[in-house]
Amino acid sequence: MWLVITIIVFLFARWLCNKLKNPLANPLLLSVIILISLLMLTGVPYPAYAKDTSVINFLLQPAVVALAYPLYEQLPQIRANWRVILAACTIGSVMSMISTGLIAVALNTDNTLIAALLPKSVTTPIAMEITSSLGGEASITAILVVIAGLFGAVCAYPVYKRLNITHPIAKGLTMGAVSHALGTATSAEKAPQDAAFSSLALVLCGIITSILAPTFYTLALWFADFIS
């Protein structure tokens, strides 16, 4: 039942957002709000909902693989700009962890929360694994990843328009580096080229963050001890 309801809610949200023509009207965000409200009103626990809609999670895997096709179409541009792409993804991953770590330390958060915050800008499975390896709470990371993804999905393209950012590499890399799969899905609706570079950044930033997160976690703990 909840599978049918989820599909109907998403189709309604997409129809409504197309009618509103507002950057803040995002189908994914609206769907999440409606579904959470319905689950709370009906008293249905999330595990029961997840079980009924497990086919959607299964279909996410081939959907992610399907992103490889637009990426394949952009191979000439990737080869020509691989240095810029690698540099942008590295800087994006590093700055995300630095800014998050500094804010967490400034707010005097505990170690487990710092571990949960650091990988918030990479896709959920990678982020949760990183958090678990650092001794953090993976469920908190999952929530933060969704929030980061929704924020980018809603705000990125209005920001691009305001700043006159039009190049697909610039738009795609920034979206994938910050808003992972949710942002990539939004890019796929806007422009295939954007989605191709966003999916590339999603993968690269996941790898880079996985490698560097333990180091930045150690530095964050050292800095917290230094200023305390």
N, CA, C and O of each residue as an XYZ file, in Angstrom:
912
protein
N       0.820     -1.208      0.000
C       0.000      0.000      0.000
C       0.859      1.266      0.000
O       0.611      2.201     -0.760
N       1.883      1.274      0.877
C       2.707      2.478      0.987
C       3.545      2.722     -0.258
O       3.931      3.857     -0.537
N       3.825      1.666     -1.001
C       4.528      1.850     -2.266
C       3.679      2.668     -3.232
O       4.170      3.600     -3.869
N       2.405      2.311     -3.335
C       1.481      3.045     -4.218
C       1.317      4.479     -3.730
O       1.321      5.418     -4.526
N       1.172      4.641     -2.408
C       1.010      5.989     -1.846
C       2.242      6.840     -2.132
O       2.118      8.015     -2.476
N       3.429      6.255     -1.992
C       4.673      6.996     -2.241
C       4.750      7.467     -3.695
O       5.127      8.606     -3.967
N       4.392      6.583     -4.619
C       4.417      6.956     -6.043
C       3.413      8.064     -6.333
O       3.721      9.014     -7.053
N       2.216      7.942     -5.774
C       1.187      8.970     -5.983
C       1.634     10.306     -5.409
O       1.471     11.350     -6.040
N       2.202     10.263     -4.204
C       2.677     11.500     -3.557
C       3.749     12.166     -4.401
O       3.725     13.381     -4.596
N       4.695     11.372     -4.906
C       5.768     11.953     -5.709
C       5.226     12.553     -7.005
O       5.626     13.651     -7.393
N       4.319     11.843     -7.675
C       3.748     12.367     -8.918
C       2.966     13.650     -8.656
O       3.023     14.592     -9.446
N       2.235     13.679     -7.540
C       1.508     14.898     -7.177
C       2.471     16.039     -6.890
O       2.264     17.166     -7.340
N       3.542     15.736     -6.125
C       4.515     16.774     -5.782
C       5.194     17.317     -7.036
O       5.431     18.520     -7.150
N       5.501     16.436     -7.962
C       6.140     16.870     -9.204
C       5.194     17.747    -10.026
O       5.600     18.768    -10.580
N       3.925     17.332    -10.096
C       2.931     18.132    -10.829
C       2.766     19.507    -10.192
O       2.718     20.521    -10.888
N       2.680     19.532     -8.867
C       2.485     20.795     -8.166
C       3.683     21.717     -8.336
O       3.520     22.918     -8.549
N       4.889     21.159     -8.241
C       6.095     21.980     -8.372
C       6.241     22.525     -9.794
O       6.722     23.642     -9.981
N       5.835     21.752    -10.783
C       5.864     22.243    -12.166
C       4.886     23.390    -12.355
O       5.128     24.302    -13.145
N       3.785     23.338    -11.628
C       2.790     24.418    -11.708
C       3.282     25.675    -11.004
O       3.077     26.786    -11.493
N       3.930     25.500     -9.862
C       4.357     26.649     -9.069
C       5.522     27.399     -9.699
O       5.610     28.621     -9.575
N       6.422     26.677    -10.380
C       7.577     27.297    -11.032
C       8.406     28.124    -10.058
O       8.850     29.228    -10.373
N       8.602     27.564     -8.872
C       9.384     28.253     -7.842
C      10.605     27.414     -7.510
O      10.477     26.203     -7.327
N      11.799     28.020     -7.424
C      13.003     27.235     -7.119
C      12.911     26.468     -5.807
O      13.508     25.401     -5.667
N      12.171     27.003     -4.851
C      12.031     26.347     -3.561
C      11.044     25.183     -3.606
O      10.994     24.364     -2.688
N      10.260     25.117     -4.684
C       9.290     24.032     -4.834
C       9.996     22.832     -5.459
O      10.042     22.682     -6.681
N      10.533     21.998     -4.611
C      11.285     20.822     -5.054
C      10.440     19.575     -4.826
O       9.952     19.369     -3.715
N      10.252     18.736     -5.846
C       9.399     17.541     -5.687
C       9.864     16.618     -4.575
O       9.045     16.065     -3.840
N      11.167     16.449     -4.449
C      11.686     15.546     -3.422
C      11.400     16.080     -2.027
O      10.954     15.341     -1.149
N      11.657     17.367     -1.829
C      11.412     17.973     -0.523
C       9.933     17.904     -0.168
O       9.576     17.546      0.954
N       9.071     18.248     -1.127
C       7.635     18.221     -0.876
C       7.155     16.798     -0.594
O       6.307     16.586      0.273
N       7.699     15.824     -1.328
C       7.318     14.422     -1.106
C       7.698     13.968      0.299
O       6.914     13.305      0.978
N       8.903     14.330      0.729
C       9.360     13.959      2.073
C       8.446     14.544      3.138
O       8.072     13.858      4.089
N       8.088     15.810      2.977
C       7.222     16.471      3.959
C       5.854     15.792      4.021
O       5.332     15.541      5.107
N       5.279     15.498      2.862
C       3.955     14.864      2.824
C       4.002     13.468      3.426
O       3.139     13.102      4.224
N       5.013     12.683      3.043
C       5.096     11.301      3.521
C       5.349     11.236      5.032
O       4.761     10.407      5.726
N       6.219     12.105      5.535
C       6.457     12.136      6.982
C       5.179     12.498      7.721
O       4.866     11.917      8.760
N       4.441     13.464      7.178
C       3.170     13.867      7.800
C       2.177     12.706      7.813
O       1.499     12.476      8.815
N       2.091     11.976      6.698
C       1.174     10.837      6.621
C       1.564      9.730      7.608
O       0.701      9.144      8.261
N       2.853      9.450      7.711
C       3.307      8.418      8.643
C       3.020      8.808     10.092
O       2.654      7.963     10.909
N       3.190     10.091     10.403
C       2.911     10.551     11.761
C       1.417     10.512     12.068
O       1.009     10.143     13.170
N       0.613     10.893     11.092
C      -0.849     10.906     11.300
C      -1.404      9.495     11.446
O      -2.308      9.259     12.248
N      -0.870      8.567     10.681
C      -1.374      7.192     10.719
C      -0.687      6.341     11.781
O      -1.147      5.240     12.084
N       0.399      6.835     12.343
C       1.106      6.084     13.371
C       1.878      4.895     12.841
O       2.188      3.970     13.593
N       2.192      4.906     11.550
C       2.925      3.790     10.949
C       4.414      3.959     11.243
O       4.974      5.011     10.932
N       5.063      2.976     11.822
C       6.514      3.095     12.107
C       7.320      3.033     10.817
O       6.909      2.417      9.834
N       8.476      3.685     10.847
C       9.297      3.727      9.633
C       9.721      2.341      9.145
O       9.718      2.117      7.934
N      10.089      1.391     10.030
C      10.457      0.059      9.518
C       9.357     -0.593      8.678
O       9.646     -1.269      7.691
N       8.103     -0.391      9.066
C       6.999     -0.950      8.277
C       6.900     -0.258      6.919
O       6.662     -0.901      5.897
N       7.086      1.068      6.926
C       7.073      1.806      5.661
C       8.228      1.367      4.766
O       8.047      1.165      3.565
N       9.416      1.220      5.355
C      10.592      0.816      4.580
C      10.401     -0.571      3.978
O      10.851     -0.832      2.862
N       9.744     -1.452      4.702
C       9.505     -2.797      4.184
C       8.556     -2.766      2.990
O       8.773     -3.462      1.999
N       7.504     -1.954      3.089
C       6.524     -1.857      1.998
C       7.115     -1.223      0.748
O       6.679     -1.517     -0.365
N       8.101     -0.358      0.926
C       8.676      0.369     -0.215
C      10.086     -0.105     -0.547
O      10.854      0.628     -1.171
N      10.432     -1.318     -0.138
C      11.789     -1.829     -0.352
C      12.158     -1.912     -1.826
O      13.336     -1.844     -2.176
N      11.160     -2.060     -2.691
C      11.440     -2.147     -4.129
C      12.058     -0.844     -4.642
O      12.847     -0.857     -5.587
N      11.696      0.283     -4.014
C      12.272      1.566     -4.422
C      13.763      1.585     -4.110
O      14.570      2.031     -4.926
N      14.123      1.101     -2.928
C      15.545      1.022     -2.582
C      16.298      0.101     -3.537
O      17.442      0.369     -3.903
N      15.638     -0.995     -3.937
C      16.270     -1.903     -4.882
C      16.513     -1.229     -6.228
O      17.552     -1.434     -6.856
N      15.550     -0.424     -6.665
C      15.670      0.238     -7.963
C      16.680      1.373     -7.939
O      17.123      1.829     -8.993
N      17.050      1.834     -6.751
C      18.067      2.887     -6.665
C      19.407      2.407     -7.212
O      20.168      3.197     -7.771
N      19.695      1.127     -7.055
C      20.986      0.604     -7.516
C      21.129      0.688     -9.037
O      22.118      1.245     -9.514
N      20.173      0.152     -9.824
C      20.304      0.332    -11.281
C      20.172      1.786    -11.713
O      20.713      2.178    -12.747
N      19.451      2.596    -10.921
C      19.323      4.014    -11.260
C      20.672      4.715    -11.165
O      21.013      5.544    -12.010
N      21.438      4.376    -10.127
C      22.779      4.959     -9.977
C      23.694      4.498    -11.102
O      24.473      5.284    -11.640
N      23.595      3.212    -11.456
C      24.409      2.684    -12.553
C      24.058      3.377    -13.858
O      24.924      3.606    -14.702
N      22.771      3.713    -14.020
C      22.332      4.374    -15.247
C      22.975      5.746    -15.422
O      23.058      6.262    -16.537
N      23.432      6.338    -14.310
C      24.107      7.632    -14.409
C      25.438      7.522    -15.146
O      26.004      8.530    -15.569
N      25.934      6.297    -15.297
C      27.199      6.115    -16.009
C      27.067      6.434    -17.494
O      28.057      6.778    -18.139
N      25.858      6.326    -18.045
C      25.696      6.581    -19.479
C      25.958      8.042    -19.840
O      26.763      8.298    -20.736
N      25.304      9.029    -19.172
C      25.664     10.422    -19.484
C      27.123     10.736    -19.179
O      27.730     11.597    -19.816
N      27.687     10.016    -18.183
C      29.108     10.204    -17.879
C      29.963      9.722    -19.046
O      30.952     10.366    -19.395
N      29.595      8.611    -19.642
C      30.310      8.075    -20.807
C      30.255      9.058    -21.975
O      31.224      9.195    -22.722
N      29.135      9.731    -22.127
C      28.986     10.687    -23.222
C      29.910     11.891    -23.059
O      30.223     12.571    -24.037
N      30.345     12.155    -21.835
C      31.196     13.317    -21.570
C      32.674     12.947    -21.440
O      33.469     13.756    -20.962
N      33.049     11.743    -21.857
C      34.436     11.303    -21.716
C      35.448     12.258    -22.349
O      36.485     12.508    -21.735
N      35.203     12.807    -23.546
C      36.186     13.748    -24.111
C      36.442     14.948    -23.206
O      37.590     15.356    -23.029
N      35.369     15.525    -22.626
C      35.549     16.668    -21.725
C      36.227     16.244    -20.428
O      37.005     17.008    -19.855
N      35.938     15.041    -19.966
C      36.574     14.558    -18.735
C      38.070     14.385    -18.945
O      38.871     14.782    -18.099
N      38.445     13.795    -20.072
C      39.875     13.626    -20.369
C      40.577     14.977    -20.489
O      41.706     15.142    -20.028
N      39.906     15.932    -21.107
C      40.520     17.248    -21.328
C      40.623     18.065    -20.042
O      41.477     18.946    -19.933
N      39.762     17.779    -19.075
C      39.716     18.606    -17.861
C      39.936     17.801    -16.590
O      39.483     18.211    -15.521
N      40.618     16.668    -16.679
C      40.724     15.791    -15.515
C      41.466     16.440    -14.351
O      41.167     16.155    -13.191
N      42.426     17.307    -14.648
C      43.159     17.976    -13.571
C      42.233     18.924    -12.796
O      42.239     18.960    -11.566
N      41.447     19.681    -13.549
C      40.501     20.605    -12.906
C      39.468     19.827    -12.099
O      39.126     20.212    -10.981
N      38.974     18.737    -12.669
C      37.963     17.927    -11.990
C      38.515     17.349    -10.696
O      37.861     17.416     -9.655
N      39.710     16.784    -10.756
C      40.309     16.188     -9.558
C      40.603     17.241     -8.504
O      40.383     17.015     -7.314
N      41.099     18.390     -8.939
C      41.401     19.470     -7.994
C      40.131     19.989     -7.335
O      40.102     20.211     -6.124
N      39.081     20.181     -8.129
C      37.825     20.703     -7.591
C      37.217     19.743     -6.576
O      36.735     20.166     -5.526
N      37.240     18.449     -6.892
C      36.668     17.468     -5.974
C      37.486     17.351     -4.694
O      36.929     17.194     -3.608
N      38.800     17.427     -4.824
C      39.659     17.362     -3.643
C      39.442     18.574     -2.745
O      39.280     18.439     -1.532
N      39.442     19.758     -3.350
C      39.235     20.985     -2.569
C      37.843     20.979     -1.934
O      37.685     21.357     -0.773
N      36.844     20.553     -2.694
C      35.492     20.515     -2.159
C      35.379     19.578     -0.969
O      34.757     19.926      0.035
N      35.965     18.405     -1.066
C      35.916     17.437      0.032
C      36.664     17.956      1.263
O      36.173     17.868      2.389
N      37.849     18.493      1.028
C      38.668     18.995      2.134
C      37.988     20.167      2.839
O      37.930     20.202      4.068
N      37.474     21.125      2.066
C      36.835     22.294      2.670
C      35.564     21.915      3.414
O      35.236     22.513      4.439
N      34.854     20.927      2.900
C      33.657     20.465      3.599
C      34.006     19.918      4.970
O      33.333     20.229      5.953
N      35.055     19.102      5.047
C      35.446     18.529      6.335
C      36.053     19.571      7.262
O      35.817     19.538      8.470
N      36.838     20.501      6.706
C      37.445     21.541      7.546
C      36.372     22.437      8.163
O      36.375     22.678      9.371
N      35.460     22.924      7.333
C      34.418     23.829      7.834
C      33.523     23.124      8.850
O      33.161     23.697      9.878
N      33.170     21.874      8.549
C      32.327     21.117      9.472
C      33.053     20.860     10.792
O      32.480     21.020     11.870
N      34.319     20.461     10.690
C      35.088     20.196     11.894
C      35.267     21.428     12.763
O      35.155     21.344     13.986
N      35.545     22.572     12.145
C      35.732     23.812     12.905
C      34.445     24.243     13.603
O      34.466     24.659     14.762
N      33.337     24.140     12.895
C      32.053     24.510     13.504
C      31.724     23.576     14.660
O      31.268     24.023     15.713
N      31.952     22.287     14.469
C      31.659     21.317     15.519
C      32.511     21.570     16.758
O      32.014     21.518     17.883
N      33.798     21.844     16.545
C      34.689     22.112     17.675
C      34.302     23.415     18.359
O      34.316     23.497     19.587
N      33.953     24.439     17.574
C      33.561     25.726     18.145
C      32.307     25.604     19.010
O      32.147     26.327     19.993
N      31.427     24.686     18.632
C      30.200     24.473     19.406
C      30.384     23.468     20.532
O      29.429     23.119     21.226
N      31.630     23.002     20.710
C      31.976     22.096     21.808
C      31.180     20.792     21.757
O      30.699     20.310     22.783
N      31.046     20.229     20.562
C      30.331     18.970     20.406
C      31.221     17.805     20.818
O      32.445     17.932     20.850
N      30.603     16.672     21.133
C      31.398     15.517     21.555
C      31.984     14.792     20.342
O      31.645     15.095     19.198
N      32.858     13.846     20.610
C      33.603     13.169     19.545
C      32.708     12.402     18.584
O      32.948     12.400     17.377
N      31.674     11.749     19.114
C      30.801     10.950     18.252
C      30.042     11.832     17.259
O      29.797     11.425     16.124
N      29.675     13.034     17.688
C      28.960     13.938     16.786
C      29.900     14.501     15.724
O      29.507     14.675     14.570
N      31.138     14.785     16.115
C      32.127     15.234     15.130
C      32.310     14.168     14.054
O      32.366     14.483     12.866
N      32.401     12.912     14.473
C      32.548     11.808     13.528
C      31.340     11.696     12.609
O      31.479     11.348     11.437
N      30.165     11.986     13.132
C      28.946     11.910     12.324
C      28.832     13.074     11.348
O      28.224     12.940     10.287
N      29.416     14.214     11.706
C      29.293     15.414     10.880
C      30.257     15.433      9.696
O      29.903     15.927      8.626
N      31.448     14.911      9.868
C      32.494     15.058      8.859
C      32.094     14.580      7.459
O      32.365     15.290      6.491
N      31.460     13.406      7.308
C      31.176     12.922      5.947
C      29.795     13.294      5.426
O      29.264     12.591      4.565
N      29.197     14.372      5.917
C      27.815     14.712      5.586
C      27.594     15.008      4.108
O      26.457     14.940      3.641
N      28.643     15.332      3.359
C      28.460     15.753      1.963
C      28.705     14.646      0.946
O      28.741     14.915     -0.255
N      28.874     13.394      1.405
C      29.007     12.291      0.460
C      27.767     11.413      0.552
O      26.973     11.538      1.485
N      27.610     10.533     -0.413
C      26.386      9.744     -0.499
C      26.226      8.825      0.713
O      27.212      8.425      1.331
N      24.998      8.500      1.041
C      24.657      7.870      2.322
C      25.451      6.604      2.660
O      26.005      6.538      3.758
N      25.539      5.595      1.784
C      26.258      4.375      2.185
C      27.717      4.634      2.562
O      28.221      4.078      3.538
N      28.392      5.485      1.779
C      29.793      5.807      2.075
C      29.887      6.605      3.366
O      30.744      6.334      4.208
N      29.003      7.594      3.524
C      29.042      8.451      4.712
C      28.812      7.642      5.985
O      29.496      7.857      6.986
N      27.864      6.724      5.957
C      27.578      5.920      7.148
C      28.738      4.989      7.484
O      29.038      4.766      8.657
N      29.381      4.455      6.473
C      30.525      3.579      6.708
C      31.694      4.375      7.302
O      32.378      3.897      8.206
N      31.918      5.587      6.789
C      32.984      6.430      7.336
C      32.716      6.737      8.803
O      33.607      6.621      9.645
N      31.481      7.129      9.102
C      31.122      7.465     10.481
C      31.306      6.275     11.409
O      31.839      6.419     12.510
N      30.873      5.109     10.975
C      31.017      3.905     11.800
C      32.487      3.599     12.071
O      32.845      3.205     13.181
N      33.333      3.777     11.067
C      34.760      3.498     11.251
C      35.421      4.480     12.215
O      36.434      4.164     12.840
N      34.836      5.682     12.331
C      35.381      6.696     13.240
C      34.769      6.611     14.635
O      35.164      7.350     15.537
N      33.809      5.712     14.808
C      33.179      5.556     16.113
C      32.004      6.483     16.339
O      31.595      6.694     17.481
N      31.449      7.045     15.265
C      30.309      7.943     15.389
C      28.993      7.220     15.226
O      28.952      6.004     15.043
N      27.901      7.994     15.297
C      26.561      7.448     15.169
C      26.103      7.579     13.720
O      25.838      8.681     13.238
N      26.012      6.430     13.026
C      25.711      6.439     11.592
C      24.320      6.966     11.292
O      24.106      7.557     10.234
N      23.365      6.766     12.200
C      21.999      7.233     11.946
C      21.934      8.757     11.878
O      21.152      9.320     11.112
N      22.766      9.422     12.688
C      22.824     10.891     12.631
C      23.398     11.327     11.296
O      22.917     12.281     10.684
N      24.426     10.625     10.849
C      25.020     10.942      9.551
C      24.001     10.822      8.430
O      23.962     11.665      7.534
N      23.174      9.778      8.474
C      22.166      9.574      7.431
C      21.220     10.764      7.348
O      20.860     11.199      6.254
N      20.820     11.289      8.495
C      19.927     12.454      8.515
C      20.632     13.673      7.936
O      20.051     14.411      7.141
N      21.889     13.885      8.333
C      22.647     15.043      7.854
C      22.881     14.972      6.349
O      22.839     15.991      5.660
N      23.127     13.763      5.839
C      23.331     13.583      4.397
C      22.071     13.980      3.631
O      22.148     14.657      2.606
N      20.920     13.558      4.129
C      19.655     13.911      3.474
C      19.441     15.424      3.499
O      19.017     16.011      2.504
N      19.734     16.051      4.638
C      19.558     17.507      4.752
C      20.478     18.232      3.767
O      20.051     19.162      3.082
N      21.742     17.803      3.699
C      22.683     18.426      2.759
C      22.226     18.231      1.323
O      22.317     19.151      0.510
N      21.736     17.042      1.009
C      21.259     16.783     -0.343
C      20.053     17.613     -0.709
O      19.979     18.157     -1.811
N      19.106     17.716      0.204
C      17.907     18.507     -0.056
C      18.243     19.987     -0.197
O      17.686     20.680     -1.049
N      19.156     20.466      0.642
C      19.544     21.876      0.579
C      20.131     22.208     -0.791
O      19.786     23.226     -1.391
N      21.016     21.346     -1.279
C      21.601     21.575     -2.592
C      20.586     21.441     -3.705
O      20.599     22.219     -4.659
N      19.696     20.448     -3.592
C      18.680     20.248     -4.618
C      17.745     21.440     -4.741
O      17.283     21.770     -5.833
N      17.471     22.084     -3.613
C      16.547     23.226     -3.610
C      17.257     24.523     -3.992
O      16.712     25.323     -4.753
N      18.464     24.737     -3.476
C      19.100     26.061     -3.570
C      20.145     26.204     -4.672
O      20.457     27.325     -5.073
N      20.694     25.096     -5.171
C      21.851     25.198     -6.065
C      21.544     25.966     -7.336
O      22.268     26.904     -7.673
N      20.494     25.597     -8.049
C      20.241     26.242     -9.339
C      19.840     27.713     -9.219
O      20.236     28.502    -10.077
N      19.076     28.126     -8.204
C      18.888     29.568     -8.008
C      20.196     30.309     -7.755
O      20.370     31.440     -8.209
N      21.126     29.665     -7.022
C      22.435     30.284     -6.772
C      23.222     30.376     -8.079
O      23.845     31.402     -8.353
N      23.198     29.316     -8.885
C      23.879     29.354    -10.180
C      23.350     30.512    -11.029
O      24.116     31.246    -11.654
N      22.046     30.653    -11.034
C      21.433     31.712    -11.843
C      21.826     33.091    -11.329
O      22.124     33.992    -12.114
N      21.825     33.251    -10.011
C      22.161     34.554     -9.426
C      23.619     34.917     -9.688
O      23.939     36.082     -9.924
N      24.502     33.918     -9.647
C      25.931     34.163     -9.848
C      26.353     34.011    -11.312
O      27.533     34.129    -11.643
N      25.379     33.750    -12.178
C      25.637     33.589    -13.611
C      26.623     32.454    -13.899
O      27.510     32.590    -14.742
N      26.460     31.344    -13.193
C      27.284     30.149    -13.422
C      26.555     29.281    -14.435
O      25.473     28.768    -14.149
N      27.137     29.113    -15.613
C      26.448     28.406    -16.686
C      27.189     27.165    -17.192
O      26.588     26.323    -17.859
N      28.469     27.040    -16.889
C      29.248     25.916    -17.424
C      28.821     24.613    -16.757
O      28.749     24.554    -15.530
N      28.535     23.567    -17.533
C      28.071     22.298    -16.943
C      29.086     21.651    -16.008
O      28.694     20.987    -15.048
N      30.381     21.829    -16.265
C      31.383     21.250    -15.373
C      31.317     21.922    -14.005
O      31.359     21.247    -12.977
N      31.214     23.235    -13.991
C      31.143     23.976    -12.731
C      29.881     23.599    -11.955
O      29.937     23.345    -10.752
N      28.759     23.565    -12.643
C      27.506     23.233    -11.966
C      27.496     21.786    -11.485
O      27.095     21.500    -10.357
N      27.936     20.884    -12.344
C      27.901     19.471    -11.986
C      28.831     19.120    -10.846
O      28.442     18.397     -9.929
N      30.060     19.622    -10.886
C      31.034     19.285     -9.846
C      30.619     19.835     -8.486
O      30.736     19.141     -7.476
N      30.140     21.064     -8.452
C      29.730     21.635     -7.169
C      28.511     20.902     -6.611
O      28.419     20.677     -5.404
N      27.585     20.533     -7.480
C      26.396     19.823     -7.021
C      26.767     18.453     -6.464
O      26.338     18.090     -5.369
N      27.560     17.694     -7.211
C      27.942     16.359     -6.763
C      28.817     16.370     -5.530
O      28.733     15.468     -4.696
N      29.662     17.390     -5.406
C      30.579     17.466     -4.266
C      29.865     17.778     -2.962
O      30.306     17.358     -1.893
N      28.773     18.507     -3.047
C      28.086     18.962     -1.837
C      26.791     18.200     -1.577
O      26.459     17.911     -0.427
N      26.061     17.875     -2.637
C      24.710     17.335     -2.460
C      24.525     15.937     -3.022
O      23.395     15.469     -3.168
N      25.631     15.263     -3.342
C      25.669     13.834     -3.692
C      24.501     13.382     -4.580
O      24.197     14.041     -5.574
N      23.844     12.267     -4.235
C      22.853     11.652     -5.121
C      21.592     12.497     -5.280
O      21.025     12.554     -6.372
N      21.146     13.150     -4.216
C      19.946     13.967     -4.317
C      20.174     15.152     -5.250
O      19.313     15.487     -6.063
N      21.325     15.773     -5.127
C      21.652     16.869     -6.032
C      21.818     16.391     -7.460
O      21.421     17.083     -8.398
N      22.406     15.209     -7.636
C      22.590     14.647     -8.973
C      21.249     14.378     -9.638
O      21.093     14.592    -10.840
N      20.283     13.909     -8.858
C      18.938     13.673     -9.401
C      18.311     14.970     -9.891
O      17.641     14.991    -10.923
N      18.529     16.050     -9.150
C      18.021     17.354     -9.583
C      18.725     17.809    -10.852
O      18.086     18.346    -11.757
N      20.033     17.600    -10.926
C      20.782     17.956    -12.126
C      20.289     17.174    -13.336
O      20.234     17.710    -14.443
N      19.929     15.902    -13.131
C      19.437     15.080    -14.233
C      18.148     15.634    -14.813
O      17.885     15.483    -16.006
N      17.341     16.280    -13.972
C      16.109     16.889    -14.456
C      16.381     18.195    -15.196
O      15.614     18.592    -16.073
N      17.482     18.860    -14.835
C      17.785     20.162    -15.431
C      18.584     20.036    -16.722
O      18.235     20.634    -17.740
N      19.670     19.243    -16.671
C      20.556     19.128    -17.833
C      21.394     17.864    -17.728
O      22.034     17.643    -16.700
N      21.407     17.021    -18.772
C      22.189     15.774    -18.731
C      23.677     16.005    -18.489
O      24.321     15.221    -17.792
N      24.232     17.084    -19.064
C      25.659     17.355    -18.852
C      25.953     17.641    -17.388
O      26.941     17.146    -16.845
N      25.112     18.427    -16.751
C      25.285     18.708    -15.327
C      25.270     17.412    -14.525
O      26.091     17.218    -13.630
N      24.327     16.526    -14.853
C      24.186     15.272    -14.122
C      25.406     14.384    -14.297
O      25.809     13.686    -13.366
N      25.996     14.408    -15.486
C      27.177     13.580    -15.745
C      28.331     13.981    -14.834
O      28.957     13.127    -14.206
N      28.611     15.275    -14.764
C      29.722     15.737    -13.929
C      29.369     15.665    -12.443
O      30.251     15.502    -11.601
N      28.092     15.787    -12.126
C      27.672     15.640    -10.734
C      27.870     14.211    -10.257
O      28.326     13.991     -9.135
N      27.532     13.234    -11.099
C      27.736     11.834    -10.717
C      29.224     11.507    -10.597
O      29.619     10.703     -9.752
N      30.041     12.124    -11.435
C      31.491     11.932    -11.335
C      32.014     12.499    -10.016
O      32.805     11.856     -9.325
N      31.569     13.702     -9.676
C      32.000     14.320     -8.419
C      31.515     13.518     -7.221
O      32.217     13.405     -6.217
N      30.323     12.967     -7.328
C      29.779     12.141     -6.251
C      30.720     10.990     -5.918
O      31.006     10.719     -4.751
N      31.196     10.319     -6.963
C      32.085      9.172     -6.771
C      33.453      9.611     -6.259
O      33.973      9.046     -5.297
N      34.030     10.619     -6.904
C      35.370     11.070     -6.516
C      35.396     11.611     -5.090
O      36.314     11.314     -4.325
N      34.396     12.400     -4.738
C      34.360     12.972     -3.388
C      34.145     11.893     -2.334
O      34.660     11.989     -1.221
N      33.374     10.856     -2.697
C      33.217      9.742     -1.774
C      34.535      9.050     -1.500
O      34.837      8.710     -0.356
N      35.328      8.839     -2.553
C      36.635      8.190     -2.393
C      37.595      9.070     -1.594
O      38.266      8.604     -0.673
N      37.646     10.350     -1.965
C      38.573     11.282     -1.301
C      38.225     11.428      0.180
O      39.109     11.414      1.037
N      36.940     11.569      0.471
C      36.508     11.715      1.864
C      36.810     10.458      2.665
O      37.211     10.537      3.826
N      36.617      9.297      2.047
C      36.914      8.038      2.737
C      38.382      7.956      3.134
O      38.717      7.456      4.208
N      39.246      8.447      2.267
C      40.684      8.386      2.534
C      41.114      9.419      3.577
O      41.932      9.125      4.448
N      40.559     10.627      3.482
C      41.042     11.729      4.316
C      40.280     11.926      5.620
O      40.784     12.595      6.522
N      39.084     11.363      5.748
C      38.257     11.608      6.935
C      38.956     11.223      8.245
O      38.875     11.988      9.206
N      39.638     10.072      8.327
C      40.314      9.756      9.590
C      41.346     10.806     10.004
O      41.480     11.120     11.186
N      42.070     11.342      9.031
C      43.068     12.371      9.333
C      42.409     13.633      9.864
O      42.863     14.203     10.856
N      41.341     14.073      9.206
C      40.672     15.300      9.640
C      39.941     15.097     10.958
O      39.796     16.037     11.739
N      39.485     13.889     11.209
C      38.858     13.599     12.506
C      39.903     13.724     13.624
O      39.633     14.311     14.671
N      41.082     13.175     13.392
C      42.166     13.279     14.376
C      42.564     14.736     14.605
O      42.787     15.158     15.740
N      42.651     15.503     13.504
C      42.986     16.927     13.629
C      41.911     17.690     14.399
O      42.226     18.574     15.196
N      40.639     17.350     14.163
C      39.544     18.019     14.878
C      39.620     17.735     16.370
O      39.401     18.633     17.183
N      39.930     16.494     16.739
C      40.052     16.144     18.155
C      41.260     16.848     18.775
O      41.197     17.310     19.914
N      42.356     16.925     18.022
C      43.544     17.631     18.527
C      43.239     19.105     18.742
O      43.617     19.677     19.764
N      42.563     19.715     17.792
C      42.226     21.140     17.896
C      41.266     21.395     19.066
O      41.374     22.404     19.763
N      40.333     20.469     19.267
C      39.397     20.607     20.389
C      40.148     20.551     21.714
O      39.841     21.316     22.628
N      41.121     19.661     21.831
C      41.924     19.575     23.057
C      42.812     20.813     23.217
O      43.051     21.274     24.333
N      43.288     21.334     22.109
C      44.198     22.501     22.130
C      43.499     23.749     22.660
O      44.082     24.505     23.437
N      42.256     23.968     22.245
C      41.551     25.190     22.635
C      40.804     25.044     23.955
O      40.319     26.028     24.512
N      40.713     23.812     24.452
C      39.978     23.607     25.720
C      40.861     23.909     26.940
O      40.405     23.788     28.077
